[in-house]
Amino acid sequence: MQDNQPVSVQDNIQDNAEQGKPNLFQVIWSVIAALFGVQSGKNRERDFKKGKAGDYILVYVVLVVAMVLGMVVTVNMVLDAASK
C-alpha cells in the first residue's frame, strides 16, 4: 500500500542528512547557529557524527571574514556620513 501524503522539502532534507553527510546548506546553517549560540542538540550531534571538520572550519572562516569586512564597510560609511 502506498502512502499518498505529500513530503515537505524540509522532511526530504532531514531524511538525506540522516542517510549521509550534511549538505552545504546544512553546514552553513549549523555554523551560523553556532556563531550566535543557538545550535540545537540534534544538529550538533549530526554535525559531530556525520560531518567533516574541514567543511565546518572553511565555512566558519569565510563567514567570519565576511562579517568583519561587513563591519569595516559599515563603520567607514557611518564615519564618512558623519564627517560631511
Residue pairs with C-beta under 8 A, 6 or more apart in sequence:
13 23
13 25
13 26
16 23
17 23
17 26
17 46
17 50
18 46
20 50
21 50
21 51
21 52
22 30
22 46
22 47
22 50
22 51
22 55
26 43
26 46
27 47
27 51
27 55
27 56
27 59
28 59
28 63
29 43
30 39
30 43
30 44
30 47
30 51
30 56
31 56
31 59
31 60
31 63
32 63
33 39
33 40
33 43
34 44
35 60
35 63
35 64
47 56
